[in-house]
Every structure is written in C-alpha cells, then in structure tokens.
C-alpha cells in the first residue's frame, strides 16, 4: 500500500496504517535523514532567501502552552496536561496528514485553551511515520529531538504550520532547520539526536501502537488521525474508529469515559 505524500488542497492526504518496519530499515532511513540534514544545513548557509517558517511562542513566554504540565508517558510519548487526570486522549497522527493538521489548529486548540487547563484530561501525541517516506520519518524524528530539549509541542506547531504553507515540500531540511533556529534549539544536539538509538526506539514504538490498533480493529482503524480515549478508539456513526472528531463530539466521548 502506498502512503506517499500527495498534495490535496495544498495538504497531503491522510495516511493509511502501515505496520512498523524492522529496526534495521529504520536505522538506514535515519542515517539518510542525517545526511540530508547536513546537506540542507549547507544549503541554508549559502541561501540568499531564508524559508519562511511561522515561529511559535517559546515555552518560557506567555504562549499557548504556558501553565500546562508537560511530561512523557511510560512508553515515551509526549503528554500535555495533568498526568493524574482520569481521562487520557491519545492522538495517533501523521505530520503529513492534512486532516491531522486541521484537527491540530481547530479541536486541539480548543482543548489547549480550555480543557487541558483543568485536571480532568491529558493529551498525548503519537506520530505514525511510514518508513518508506523519509520526509515523515524526518518530521517525527525532528519533533522527538525538539522534545528532548523541552519543545516537542512547539516543534509540532512548526511542522504543521510548514505543512500548511508548503504542502508536499514541507519537510525539506532547510525548512526544518529554520524551525530549529526559530525555536532556539541547540542545533548540534538536535542533529546528533536524529540518529540516536533512543530516537529509533521511539519512532518504532509510535508505529507499533498504530499497527496494533489497526490489527485490533480491522476495517475500523483506517487512517490518521485516530483518537484513543482511555485506551479505546471511539466508534463513529460511520462505523469507523479513525477521524478528526469535532470538539463537541470529543467532549461527549470524554464525559462518557469519565463516567465509566
């Protein structure tokens, strides 16, 4: 099954679930990503026109994430909100998925401004990366490596903004490099992180979670985004468990999980 990024209204189509590939293949891909990053950095250094990347607010300022707890779950995924909340909303998504980008700038922003400031829910992001798409592997690895410097969520904003602005060329190295600089990340540590064993392990863990859901719910978990509430992806009226739920429907599912 092909999951190549294809433009659709300037955004790639939603990805389809693909089981995670063996570790050796992921290592090979990541090594190639590092080479591309190095070449991209050279290109950026000599370019006369820098790529335009929307710059998110840094975490220490009065940005959208200020005041919300952030940490990592036991499986290494990045979590926003109280770790003791009774409801966990886990989004399995792809940085190359237009539906995921729309969810991120609509429903997620409402959760961020309102629901995640209480103690009833937390939100976890799990990026699926088709191992055959170097761009998606690179994007997910970039988010993880920014997270190693405390800015996973800010890098996610950068990546989705780049997707919306550039479509199928969103994850060219010079674009991500511009995001690294905009966030004030340690560029050398970031580049080293891309090929680290911990990064490979994390990417495989995220892919395996998607593959496991697709196997558990055949024909129902069909793509990204897939929202998982306290371990269960809710069944929609169309008979699927994948899709970007609007805020009202998501809150209904959260309330049901709270009462169960």
C-alpha positions as CSV (number, residue, x, y, z in Angstrom):
1,X,0.0,0.0,0.0
2,X,1.4,3.4,-1.0
3,X,1.4,6.1,1.6
4,X,3.3,8.7,-0.3
5,X,2.6,12.3,0.5
6,X,0.3,13.7,-2.3
7,X,-1.0,17.3,-2.5
8,X,-4.7,17.7,-1.8
9,X,-5.8,21.4,-1.5
10,X,-2.1,22.1,-0.6
11,X,-2.2,19.5,2.1
12,X,-1.2,15.8,1.8
13,X,-3.9,13.2,2.1
14,X,-4.5,11.3,5.3
15,X,-2.0,8.4,5.8
16,X,-3.1,4.8,6.0
17,X,-1.9,2.5,8.7
18,X,1.2,0.5,7.9
19,X,2.9,-1.8,10.4
20,X,6.2,-0.6,11.7
21,X,9.2,-1.9,9.8
22,X,12.2,-3.8,11.3
23,X,14.6,-1.7,13.2
24,X,17.5,-2.1,10.7
25,X,15.4,-0.5,8.0
26,X,14.5,2.4,10.3
27,X,18.2,2.9,11.1
28,X,19.1,3.1,7.4
29,X,16.4,5.7,6.8
30,X,17.5,7.7,9.8
31,X,21.1,7.7,8.6
32,X,20.0,9.0,5.3
33,X,18.0,11.7,7.1
34,X,21.1,12.8,8.9
35,X,22.9,13.1,5.6
36,X,20.1,15.1,4.1
37,X,20.1,17.4,7.2
38,X,23.8,18.1,6.8
39,X,23.3,18.9,3.1
40,X,20.3,21.0,3.9
41,X,22.2,22.9,6.5
42,X,24.9,23.8,3.9
43,X,22.2,24.9,1.5
44,X,20.7,27.1,4.2
45,X,24.1,28.7,5.0
46,X,24.6,29.8,1.4
47,X,21.0,30.7,0.5
48,X,20.1,34.3,-0.1
49,X,16.4,33.8,0.8
50,X,15.6,32.0,4.0
51,X,12.4,29.8,4.0
52,X,9.5,31.5,5.8
53,X,8.6,29.4,8.9
54,X,5.9,30.6,11.3
55,X,7.6,31.0,14.6
56,X,5.7,29.7,17.7
57,X,5.9,31.3,21.0
58,X,8.8,29.9,23.1
59,X,7.7,27.9,26.2
60,X,9.1,30.4,28.7
61,X,6.9,33.3,27.4
62,X,3.2,33.7,27.6
63,X,2.5,31.2,24.9
64,X,-0.4,28.8,24.4
65,X,1.3,26.1,26.5
66,X,2.2,28.2,29.4
67,X,0.9,26.9,32.7
68,X,0.0,23.4,31.4
69,X,2.0,20.4,32.8
70,X,4.1,18.6,30.2
71,X,6.0,15.3,30.5
72,X,6.4,11.9,28.9
73,X,4.3,8.8,29.4
74,X,5.8,5.4,30.4
75,X,6.1,4.5,26.7
76,X,8.0,7.7,26.0
77,X,5.2,9.6,24.2
78,X,4.9,13.3,24.9
79,X,2.0,14.3,27.2
80,X,0.3,17.6,27.9
81,X,-1.9,18.1,30.9
82,X,-2.1,16.5,34.4
83,X,-0.6,13.1,34.4
84,X,-3.1,12.2,37.1
85,X,-6.1,13.1,35.0
86,X,-8.8,10.4,34.9
87,X,-9.1,10.6,31.0
88,X,-6.2,10.3,28.5
89,X,-6.9,11.4,25.0
90,X,-4.2,9.9,22.7
91,X,-4.0,11.1,19.1
92,X,-2.3,8.8,16.6
93,X,-1.5,11.1,13.7
94,X,0.9,11.8,10.9
95,X,2.8,15.1,10.3
96,X,2.0,14.5,6.6
97,X,-1.8,14.3,7.1
98,X,-4.0,17.2,6.2
99,X,-6.8,16.0,8.4
100,X,-4.4,15.9,11.4
101,X,-3.2,19.4,10.6
102,X,-6.8,20.7,10.6
103,X,-7.5,18.9,13.9
104,X,-4.4,20.5,15.4
105,X,-5.5,24.0,14.5
106,X,-9.1,23.6,15.5
107,X,-10.2,21.0,18.0
108,X,-6.8,20.6,19.7
109,X,-6.5,24.4,20.1
110,X,-9.9,24.4,21.9
111,X,-8.7,21.7,24.2
112,X,-5.5,23.6,24.8
113,X,-7.2,26.8,25.7
114,X,-9.9,25.3,27.9
115,X,-9.9,21.6,28.8
116,X,-6.2,21.0,29.3
117,X,-6.1,23.7,31.9
118,X,-8.1,21.6,34.3
119,X,-7.3,18.3,35.9
120,X,-9.8,16.0,34.0
121,X,-7.9,15.2,30.9
122,X,-4.4,15.0,29.4
123,X,-3.4,14.8,25.8
124,X,-0.8,12.5,24.2
125,X,0.6,12.7,20.6
126,X,1.8,9.6,18.9
127,X,3.2,10.2,15.4
128,X,2.9,7.5,12.8
129,X,5.8,7.6,10.2
130,X,5.6,5.5,7.1
131,X,9.2,4.0,6.9
132,X,9.0,4.4,3.2
133,X,8.6,8.1,3.5
134,X,11.9,9.7,4.5
135,X,10.1,13.1,4.9
136,X,7.7,11.7,7.5
137,X,10.4,9.9,9.4
138,X,12.4,13.1,9.4
139,X,9.5,15.2,10.7
140,X,8.7,12.8,13.5
141,X,12.3,12.5,14.5
142,X,12.6,16.3,14.5
143,X,9.6,16.5,16.9
144,X,11.2,13.9,19.2
145,X,14.6,15.7,19.2
146,X,12.9,19.0,19.9
147,X,11.1,17.3,22.7
148,X,14.5,16.2,24.1
149,X,15.1,19.9,24.5
150,X,11.7,20.6,26.0
151,X,10.0,21.8,22.9
152,X,8.1,18.9,21.4
153,X,4.8,20.8,21.2
154,X,6.4,23.9,19.8
155,X,8.1,21.8,17.1
156,X,4.8,20.1,16.3
157,X,3.3,23.6,15.7
158,X,6.2,24.4,13.4
159,X,5.8,21.2,11.4
160,X,2.1,21.6,10.9
161,X,2.5,25.3,10.0
162,X,5.1,24.3,7.5
163,X,2.8,21.6,6.1
164,X,0.0,24.1,5.6
165,X,2.4,26.6,4.0
166,X,4.4,24.3,1.8
167,X,2.4,21.1,1.3
168,X,4.4,18.2,-0.1
169,X,7.7,20.1,0.3
170,X,7.0,21.0,4.0
171,X,9.8,18.8,5.4
172,X,12.7,19.8,3.3
173,X,15.8,20.0,5.5
174,X,16.1,23.8,5.1
175,X,12.6,24.3,6.4
176,X,13.1,22.2,9.5
177,X,16.4,23.8,10.1
178,X,14.7,27.2,10.0
179,X,12.3,25.8,12.6
180,X,15.2,24.6,14.8
181,X,16.7,28.1,14.7
182,X,13.3,29.8,15.3
183,X,12.8,27.8,18.5
184,X,16.4,28.5,19.6
185,X,17.3,24.8,19.9
186,X,20.8,23.6,20.2
187,X,21.4,22.6,16.6
188,X,24.3,20.3,17.2
189,X,22.4,18.3,19.9
190,X,19.4,18.2,17.6
191,X,21.4,16.8,14.7
192,X,23.0,14.2,16.9
193,X,19.7,13.2,18.3
194,X,18.3,12.3,14.9
195,X,20.3,9.1,14.6
196,X,20.4,8.2,18.3
197,X,19.2,4.8,19.3
198,X,16.6,6.3,21.6
199,X,15.1,8.2,18.6
200,X,14.9,5.0,16.6
201,X,13.3,3.2,19.5
202,X,10.7,5.9,20.0
203,X,9.8,6.0,16.3
204,X,9.2,2.3,16.3
205,X,7.2,2.4,19.5
206,X,4.9,5.0,17.9
207,X,4.5,3.0,14.7
208,X,3.8,-0.2,16.6
209,X,1.0,1.5,18.6
210,X,-0.7,2.3,15.3
211,X,-0.1,-1.1,13.8
212,X,-1.5,-2.8,17.0
213,X,-4.7,-0.7,16.8
214,X,-5.2,-1.4,13.1
215,X,-4.8,-5.2,13.9
216,X,-7.2,-5.0,16.9
217,X,-9.9,-3.0,15.0
218,X,-9.6,-4.3,11.4
219,X,-11.6,-2.1,9.0
220,X,-12.4,0.4,11.8
221,X,-9.0,2.0,12.4
222,X,-8.3,3.1,8.9
223,X,-6.0,6.1,9.0
224,X,-4.9,9.2,10.8
225,X,-5.9,10.8,13.0
226,X,-7.1,8.1,15.3
227,X,-8.2,9.3,18.7
228,X,-7.9,6.9,21.6
229,X,-9.7,7.7,24.8
230,X,-8.5,5.7,27.8
231,X,-7.2,3.0,25.5
232,X,-10.2,2.7,23.2
233,X,-10.8,4.5,19.9
234,X,-14.4,5.5,19.9
235,X,-16.7,4.1,17.2
236,X,-18.2,6.9,15.0
237,X,-21.6,6.8,13.4
238,X,-20.0,5.8,10.1
239,X,-18.6,2.6,11.6
240,X,-15.0,3.8,11.8
241,X,-12.7,4.5,14.7
242,X,-10.5,6.9,12.8
243,X,-11.2,10.6,12.1
244,X,-10.8,14.1,13.5
245,X,-13.7,14.4,15.9
246,X,-15.2,17.9,16.4
247,X,-14.9,19.4,19.9
248,X,-18.5,18.7,20.9
249,X,-18.3,15.0,19.9
250,X,-14.9,14.6,21.5
251,X,-16.2,16.1,24.8
252,X,-19.1,13.7,24.8
253,X,-16.6,10.8,24.5
254,X,-14.5,12.3,27.3
255,X,-17.5,12.6,29.5
256,X,-18.5,9.0,28.8
257,X,-15.0,7.9,29.7
258,X,-15.1,9.9,33.0
259,X,-18.3,8.2,34.0
260,X,-17.2,4.7,33.2
